[in-house]
Amino acid sequence: MNRTEQDPQSHQSTDTRKPRRMQILDEVSQLAEKAKAKGKAVVNENSTKIGAALSTVADKSDAARAFIEQGYEQKVAPAFETAQQRLRETSDYLQSHNSSSMGDDLTRVAKRHPKATAGILFGLGFLIARKLYSSK
């Protein structure tokens, strides 16, 4: 058999494949349309529920934000107040004492806390040495 001649059976099998492919494509298309319609129905039915849930989340996030801001205020405000109080006390101390009384107070603190005093003096010595070395 040459190529110009076709077998009638092979021609028939090709013809039956085309309709089968089209049938499958039609079925897939119909299933896709059904899924799309069902998805729309689910969204339409549940959109009010989803909207209410999102509204609840938004309300709760507002409440959480207010709570966080309140907590922030409760924790930070006292720290600022303490810092302001310390600054006032230091200012009053420096204005009301002379260098001799400040030296006496410093000596008393150093005797009560010798390790902290040694650490502070070591740190100051290191910083002074570093500054002097870098300026050369």
C-alpha positions in Angstrom: 0.0 0.0 0.0 1.4 3.4 -0.9 0.8 6.6 1.0 -1.8 7.9 -1.2 -4.0 5.0 -0.5 -5.5 5.1 2.9 -6.8 2.2 4.8 -10.5 2.7 5.4 -10.2 1.3 9.0 -7.4 3.8 9.9 -9.6 6.6 8.5 -12.5 5.5 10.6 -10.4 5.3 13.8 -9.2 8.9 13.2 -12.7 10.1 12.7 -13.9 8.5 16.0 -10.9 10.1 17.9 -11.9 13.6 17.0 -15.4 13.3 18.3 -14.0 11.7 21.5 -11.5 14.5 22.0 -14.3 17.0 21.5 -16.5 15.2 23.9 -13.8 15.2 26.5 -13.2 19.0 26.0 -16.9 19.6 26.3 -17.1 17.6 29.5 -14.1 19.5 30.9 -15.7 22.8 29.9 -19.0 21.8 31.5 -17.3 20.8 34.7 -15.4 24.1 34.8 -18.6 26.0 34.4 -20.3 24.0 37.2 -17.3 24.6 39.4 -17.3 28.3 38.6 -21.0 28.6 39.3 -20.6 26.7 42.6 -17.7 28.9 43.6 -19.8 32.0 42.9 -22.7 30.5 45.0 -20.4 29.8 47.9 -18.9 33.3 47.8 -22.3 34.9 47.5 -23.7 32.8 50.4 -20.7 33.4 52.6 -19.8 36.9 51.7 -21.8 38.4 54.5 -20.3 35.9 57.0 -16.8 36.8 55.7 -17.6 40.5 55.9 -18.8 40.1 59.5 -15.7 38.1 60.4 -13.4 40.8 58.9 -15.3 43.5 60.7 -14.8 41.6 64.0 -11.1 41.2 63.2 -10.8 45.0 62.5 -12.6 45.8 65.8 -10.4 43.5 67.7 -7.3 44.9 66.1 -8.4 48.4 67.1 -8.9 47.2 70.7 -5.5 45.5 70.6 -3.9 48.7 69.2 -5.5 50.8 72.0 -4.4 48.2 74.6 -0.8 48.3 73.2 -0.8 52.1 73.1 -2.1 52.2 76.7 0.6 49.7 77.8 3.2 51.7 76.0 2.0 54.8 77.8 2.0 53.0 81.1 5.5 51.7 80.8 7.2 54.5 79.0 5.6 57.5 80.8 6.9 56.4 84.3 10.4 55.9 82.8 10.3 59.5 81.5 9.0 60.7 84.8 11.8 59.0 86.6 14.4 60.4 84.2 12.9 63.9 84.7 13.0 63.5 88.5 16.7 62.3 88.4 17.6 65.3 86.2 15.9 67.7 88.6 17.6 66.1 91.6 21.0 66.3 89.8 20.4 69.9 88.9 19.4 70.8 92.4 22.4 68.9 93.8 24.9 70.7 91.5 23.4 74.1 92.2 23.3 73.7 96.0 26.7 72.0 96.7 30.2 73.3 96.3 33.2 71.3 95.0 34.4 70.4 98.4 31.1 68.8 99.5 30.8 67.1 96.1 34.2 65.5 96.6 33.2 64.3 100.1 30.0 62.8 98.7 32.0 61.1 95.9 34.4 59.6 98.4 31.6 58.2 100.5 30.0 56.6 97.5 33.4 55.1 96.4 33.9 53.6 99.8 30.4 52.0 99.8 30.9 50.6 96.3 34.6 49.9 95.7 34.2 47.4 92.8 31.9 49.6 90.8 34.3 52.6 91.5 37.3 50.5 90.2 35.3 49.5 87.1 34.3 53.1 86.4 37.8 54.4 86.9 39.3 51.7 84.7 36.7 52.6 81.9 37.5 56.3 82.2 41.3 55.6 82.1 40.8 53.5 79.0 38.8 56.2 77.2 41.3 58.9 78.1 44.2 56.8 76.9 42.4 56.0 73.7 41.6 59.7 73.1 45.2 60.7 73.8 46.6 58.0 71.6 44.3 58.8 68.7 45.1 62.5 68.8 48.8 61.8 68.0 
